[in-house]
Amino acid sequence: LAIIYTVFSASNLLTPSIVALLGSQLSMFISGLVYSAYVAVFIEPYTWSFYLASVIIGIAAAVLWTAQGNCLTINSDENTIGRNSGIFWALLQFSLLFGNLYIYFAWKGEKHISGQFSLPMLHK
């Protein structure tokens, strides 16, 4: 996480230019693809791949959050910006809640995470 947030912090200096060049929607789409690639690193983990993916996801995270803020601002006016921001943050927080509730019930009673839980979606 230190690598991700260090790169994220440094990348925030450049991301407004990237978002201005690509547009907010394309920037969010590309960042989403990078996030998917980051998650895929966990399928077959290697130390070097974690470090490399952490650097890349740090850049993508900065682009994603900048583009999200830009998109939210463009699609809101002074009367709706508060509501739209609130809806966005509520959905973000609920995704954290529901994701953790899923893990709680799926892994209930497990003291050690075994191989059967490493790729549950691919085994179905």
FENFEN-V157446 format. One record per pair of residues at least 4 apart in sequence whose C-alpha atoms are under 7 Angstrom apart, sorted by the first residue. I is the first residue (numbers start at 1). J is the second residue. D is the distance in Angstrom with one decimal. If there is no record, write none. Layout:
# FENFEN-V157446
i=I j=J d=D
i=I j=J d=D
This chain:
# FENFEN-V157446
i=1 j=5 d=6.1
i=2 j=6 d=5.9
i=3 j=7 d=6.1
i=3 j=54 d=6.0
i=3 j=55 d=6.3
i=4 j=8 d=5.9
i=4 j=54 d=5.0
i=4 j=55 d=5.8
i=4 j=57 d=6.5
i=4 j=58 d=4.4
i=5 j=9 d=5.9
i=5 j=58 d=6.2
i=6 j=10 d=6.3
i=7 j=11 d=5.8
i=7 j=55 d=6.1
i=7 j=58 d=5.0
i=7 j=59 d=6.3
i=8 j=12 d=6.3
i=8 j=58 d=4.3
i=8 j=59 d=5.6
i=8 j=61 d=6.5
i=8 j=62 d=5.4
i=11 j=15 d=6.2
i=11 j=59 d=5.6
i=11 j=62 d=6.1
i=12 j=62 d=5.5
i=14 j=18 d=6.7
i=15 j=19 d=6.1
i=15 j=62 d=6.4
i=15 j=63 d=5.3
i=15 j=66 d=6.7
i=16 j=20 d=6.0
i=16 j=66 d=6.6
i=17 j=21 d=6.1
i=18 j=22 d=6.1
i=19 j=23 d=5.1
i=19 j=24 d=5.5
i=19 j=27 d=6.0
i=19 j=63 d=6.8
i=19 j=67 d=5.9
i=22 j=26 d=6.0
i=22 j=27 d=6.0
i=23 j=27 d=6.1
i=24 j=28 d=6.1
i=24 j=67 d=4.5
i=24 j=68 d=6.9
i=24 j=70 d=6.4
i=24 j=71 d=5.8
i=25 j=29 d=6.2
i=26 j=30 d=6.1
i=27 j=31 d=6.1
i=27 j=63 d=6.5
i=27 j=64 d=6.6
i=27 j=67 d=6.2
i=28 j=32 d=6.0
i=28 j=64 d=5.1
i=28 j=67 d=6.1
i=28 j=68 d=7.0
i=29 j=33 d=6.4
i=30 j=34 d=6.4
i=31 j=35 d=6.2
i=31 j=60 d=4.9
i=31 j=61 d=6.9
i=31 j=63 d=6.8
i=31 j=64 d=5.7
i=32 j=36 d=6.3
i=33 j=37 d=6.3
i=34 j=38 d=6.2
i=34 j=57 d=6.6
i=34 j=60 d=6.6
i=35 j=39 d=6.3
i=35 j=57 d=6.5
i=36 j=40 d=6.3
i=37 j=41 d=6.5
i=38 j=53 d=5.8
i=38 j=57 d=6.8
i=41 j=45 d=5.8
i=41 j=49 d=6.7
i=41 j=50 d=6.9
i=45 j=49 d=6.9
i=46 j=50 d=6.4
i=47 j=51 d=6.5
i=48 j=52 d=6.2
i=49 j=53 d=5.8
i=50 j=54 d=5.9
i=51 j=55 d=6.4
i=52 j=56 d=6.4
i=53 j=57 d=5.9
i=54 j=58 d=6.0
i=55 j=59 d=6.7
i=56 j=60 d=6.3
i=57 j=61 d=5.8
i=58 j=62 d=6.4
i=59 j=63 d=6.4
i=60 j=64 d=5.9
i=61 j=65 d=6.1
i=62 j=66 d=6.1
i=63 j=67 d=5.9
i=64 j=68 d=6.0
i=65 j=69 d=6.2
i=66 j=70 d=6.2
i=67 j=71 d=6.0
i=68 j=72 d=6.0
i=69 j=73 d=6.1
i=70 j=74 d=6.1
i=71 j=75 d=6.1
i=72 j=76 d=6.2
i=73 j=81 d=7.0
i=76 j=80 d=5.5
i=76 j=81 d=5.1
i=77 j=81 d=5.8
i=80 j=84 d=6.0
i=81 j=85 d=5.9
i=82 j=86 d=6.1
i=83 j=87 d=6.2
i=84 j=88 d=6.2
i=85 j=89 d=6.2
i=86 j=90 d=6.0
i=87 j=91 d=6.2
i=88 j=92 d=6.2
i=89 j=93 d=6.1
i=90 j=94 d=6.1
i=91 j=95 d=6.2
i=92 j=96 d=6.6
i=93 j=97 d=6.3
i=94 j=98 d=6.0
i=95 j=99 d=5.9
i=96 j=100 d=6.2
i=97 j=101 d=6.1
i=98 j=102 d=6.1
i=99 j=103 d=6.5
i=100 j=104 d=6.1
i=101 j=105 d=6.3
i=102 j=106 d=5.9
i=103 j=107 d=5.7
i=104 j=108 d=5.5
i=113 j=117 d=6.4
i=116 j=120 d=6.8
i=119 j=123 d=6.6
i=120 j=124 d=6.9
